[in-house]
Amino acid sequence: MAFQLDSDASLLKPVRIGDVVAPNRIFMAPLTRSRAHADGTPSDLATVYYAQRAAAGLIISEATAVSEAANGAYVNTPGMYIDRHQEQWAEIAGAVHEAGGRMFVQLWHVGRMGHPDISGAETVAPSAIAANMAAHTPSGKSPLPVPRALRTDEIAGIVADFRAAARRAVDAGMDGVEIHSANGYLLHEFLSDVTNRRDDSYGGAPHNRARLTAEVVEAVVDEIGAGRVGLRISPGGSAGDMREVDEVSAYEELLTRIAPLGIAYLHVLIDPTTPTFGALRALWSGPFILNTGRDTETDFCQLESFAEWGAISAATVGRAFLANPDLIDRLLLGAELNTPDVATFYAPGPVGYIDYPTLAELEEPQSA
Ligand SMILES: Cc1cc2nc3c(=O)[nH]c(=O)nc-3n(C[C@H](O)[C@H](O)[C@H](O)COP(=O)(O)O)c2cc1C
């Protein structure tokens, strides 16, 4: 695939996102790559990988656990809850900044998507409803267990874990954090009418289902400042065996409640042709970042139109950035893009991680 952006394209214009000015509006989407050490410390390969992609307007990191119990959806995913994690994230922040980039760390709790054989911890969720899916554990594929419903008195601890991880991210030199409330993980599970059947103040009516994500956003804003906080949601998305019946009301409550905080951005994974997109877009006056999340290749033509009309402040691109460290240059030149290799998305090691060639490397004469 090739697509050429004019040098005066809207996607190539700078945009202010909270405390950061991004030089272009093509951001790198969060991508779990399963290359961290078993204790959740990112590897040195991650430093190379992210620095290679520093030309993105903003890099949003792979999902990163706020506590040991918050991890466990995939093997070898990183954390941000001990000093060793923070020190390695500081290396990454330094390398990305040195290469001219900007970076937020995405923070998650995996909720019912966690498997005890990966996390070593009990799987917890808003309600005892299992995802009808399997996890890839160290000993092979295994169905996700029925989670234990969190007690009301445990929820403040989860909010505190997000707050503490955000503090660590900023202390590591990151430009901010993105709170992951999408794709069927814990915060999304609370928002959803399918996975949240609670009868306390965190369940039932839409404003109750929105409460946990809102409290996390409020706590993280209080800790590191609104200009360094983004939020990702995926209303109506099917990832994580999640299909909300009412995909609007809890999100309306959430966006209305957090709007006065003035966070850096709202990042929405959604088909922009749906009525839900229109309803939620109209509710948000701050920076709005879109990820169209289709199975097909990124439609840069569509994204450029949205940016031109002012419907979006920026777009995140996942697989195309994964496979093209020099994506921005290629779009400017209208060059062919490397094809992402699905087989190495979550495989260990450098192959399919830091060895996707830039255009310049492809054009170098091969030595005999
Ligand atoms: C390998 C892979 C890992 C992903 N990991 C995450 C993640 O850690 N956090 C997240 O919010 N979304 C994650 N996603 C979803 C992407 O952020 C994005 O929404 C999806 O790839 C669609 O965008 P694209 O068409 O530009 O690739 C992942 C997607 C892929 C392909």
The ligand as an SDF file (V2000), in Angstrom:
LIG
                    3D

 31 33  0  0  0  0  0  0  0  0999 V2000
   -0.1260   -6.2990   18.2930 C   0  0  0  0  0  0  0  0  0  0  0  0
   -1.1720   -5.3740   18.8480 C   0  0  0  0  0  0  0  0  0  0  0  0
   -1.0880   -5.0170   20.1740 C   0  0  0  0  0  0  0  0  0  0  0  0
   -2.0340   -4.1090   20.7160 C   0  0  0  0  0  0  0  0  0  0  0  0
   -1.8890   -3.7030   22.0030 N   0  0  0  0  0  0  0  0  0  0  0  0
   -2.6920   -2.7310   22.5010 C   0  0  0  0  0  0  0  0  0  0  0  0
   -2.4550   -2.1780   23.7960 C   0  0  0  0  0  0  0  0  0  0  0  0
   -1.5010   -2.5290   24.4960 O   0  0  0  0  0  0  0  0  0  0  0  0
   -3.3210   -1.2220   24.2280 N   0  0  0  0  0  0  0  0  0  0  0  0
   -4.3810   -0.7920   23.4740 C   0  0  0  0  0  0  0  0  0  0  0  0
   -5.1380    0.0790   23.9200 O   0  0  0  0  0  0  0  0  0  0  0  0
   -4.6030   -1.2740   22.2310 N   0  0  0  0  0  0  0  0  0  0  0  0
   -3.7710   -2.2070   21.7240 C   0  0  0  0  0  0  0  0  0  0  0  0
   -3.9570   -2.6480   20.4380 N   0  0  0  0  0  0  0  0  0  0  0  0
   -4.9550   -1.9870   19.5680 C   0  0  0  0  0  0  0  0  0  0  0  0
   -4.2510   -0.8740   18.7750 C   0  0  0  0  0  0  0  0  0  0  0  0
   -3.9110    0.2210   19.6280 O   0  0  0  0  0  0  0  0  0  0  0  0
   -5.1490   -0.3450   17.6360 C   0  0  0  0  0  0  0  0  0  0  0  0
   -6.3630    0.0940   18.1790 O   0  0  0  0  0  0  0  0  0  0  0  0
   -5.4010   -1.4040   16.5620 C   0  0  0  0  0  0  0  0  0  0  0  0
   -4.1760   -1.9890   16.1400 O   0  0  0  0  0  0  0  0  0  0  0  0
   -6.1160   -0.8070   15.3340 C   0  0  0  0  0  0  0  0  0  0  0  0
   -5.3260    0.2170   14.7870 O   0  0  0  0  0  0  0  0  0  0  0  0
   -4.4820   -0.0030   13.4200 P   0  0  0  0  0  0  0  0  0  0  0  0
   -5.4890   -0.3730   12.3730 O   0  0  0  0  0  0  0  0  0  0  0  0
   -3.8240    1.3140   13.1550 O   0  0  0  0  0  0  0  0  0  0  0  0
   -3.5010   -1.1130   13.6660 O   0  0  0  0  0  0  0  0  0  0  0  0
   -3.0630   -3.5980   19.9020 C   0  0  0  0  0  0  0  0  0  0  0  0
   -3.1510   -4.0030   18.5620 C   0  0  0  0  0  0  0  0  0  0  0  0
   -2.2190   -4.8730   18.0360 C   0  0  0  0  0  0  0  0  0  0  0  0
   -2.2920   -5.2310   16.5670 C   0  0  0  0  0  0  0  0  0  0  0  0
  1  2  1  0
  2  3  1  0
  2 30  2  0
  3  4  2  0
  4  5  1  0
  4 28  1  0
  5  6  2  0
  6  7  1  0
  6 13  1  0
  7  8  2  0
  7  9  1  0
  9 10  1  0
 10 11  2  0
 10 12  1  0
 12 13  2  0
 13 14  1  0
 14 15  1  0
 14 28  1  0
 15 16  1  0
 16 17  1  0
 16 18  1  0
 18 19  1  0
 18 20  1  0
 20 21  1  0
 20 22  1  0
 22 23  1  0
 23 24  1  0
 24 25  2  0
 24 26  1  0
 24 27  1  0
 28 29  2  0
 29 30  1  0
 30 31  1  0
M  END
$$$$
